[in-house]
Amino acid sequence: MWRAFFLALGAMMVIVGIETLVIDSATIYSASNLSGTELADTNASPTRVVKPEEWMPWTAMSIGTIVVLYAFTLPQRWKAGG
């Protein structure tokens, strides 16, 4: 169970890192401010614009990679420790 949890967490961090490497900014809209017809409207006011820093994608990918590698070594660590 712990191995799957850490593997999923690490994979998520790698994916988030790749996504933030590709995008310049992300606009997050509040669900309470939009109806179904306003989603297609480009003039709808954004709630928040997120611009990732230059170090964020590389940090997320490296932390995710370390966690994935840790997840693969978990069974060996528990067997050796008793």
C-alpha positions in Angstrom: 0.0 0.0 0.0 2.8 2.5 0.9 4.7 1.6 -2.2 1.7 2.4 -4.5 1.0 5.6 -2.5 4.6 6.9 -3.0 4.7 5.8 -6.6 1.5 7.7 -7.3 2.7 10.8 -5.5 6.0 10.8 -7.3 4.4 10.2 -10.7 2.0 13.1 -10.0 5.0 15.4 -9.1 6.7 14.5 -12.4 3.6 15.2 -14.4 3.0 18.5 -12.7 6.6 19.4 -13.3 6.3 18.6 -17.0 3.1 20.6 -17.3 4.6 23.6 -15.6 7.6 23.4 -17.9 5.3 23.5 -20.9 3.0 26.4 -19.9 3.7 30.1 -19.4 0.7 30.8 -17.3 -2.5 29.2 -16.2 -5.8 31.0 -15.6 -8.0 29.5 -12.8 -11.7 30.5 -12.8 -13.9 30.3 -9.8 -16.8 27.8 -10.3 -19.2 30.0 -8.4 -18.6 32.9 -10.9 -19.1 30.9 -14.1 -22.1 29.2 -15.7 -21.9 26.8 -18.5 -22.3 29.4 -21.2 -19.6 31.7 -19.9 -16.9 29.0 -20.2 -16.7 29.5 -23.9 -16.6 33.3 -23.5 -13.1 34.6 -23.7 -14.0 37.9 -22.0 -15.0 36.3 -18.8 -13.0 37.7 -15.9 -10.4 35.3 -14.5 -10.3 34.7 -10.8 -6.5 34.0 -10.6 -3.6 33.8 -13.0 -0.7 31.5 -12.0 2.7 32.0 -13.6 5.1 29.3 -12.4 8.7 30.4 -11.6 11.6 29.1 -13.6 12.7 26.8 -10.8 9.3 25.2 -10.1 9.2 22.6 -13.0 12.7 21.3 -12.4 12.1 21.1 -8.6 8.9 19.2 -9.1 10.3 16.8 -11.6 13.4 16.1 -9.5 11.4 15.6 -6.3 9.0 13.3 -8.1 11.8 11.3 -9.6 13.4 10.8 -6.2 10.1 9.7 -4.7 9.5 7.2 -7.5 13.0 5.8 -7.0 12.3 5.6 -3.2 9.1 3.8 -3.9 10.9 1.1 -5.9 13.3 0.5 -3.0 10.7 0.4 -0.2 10.2 -3.5 -0.2 14.0 -4.0 0.0 14.3 -1.5 2.9 11.5 -3.2 4.9 12.9 -6.7 4.4 16.4 -5.7 5.5 15.2 -3.8 8.6 13.2 -6.7 9.9 
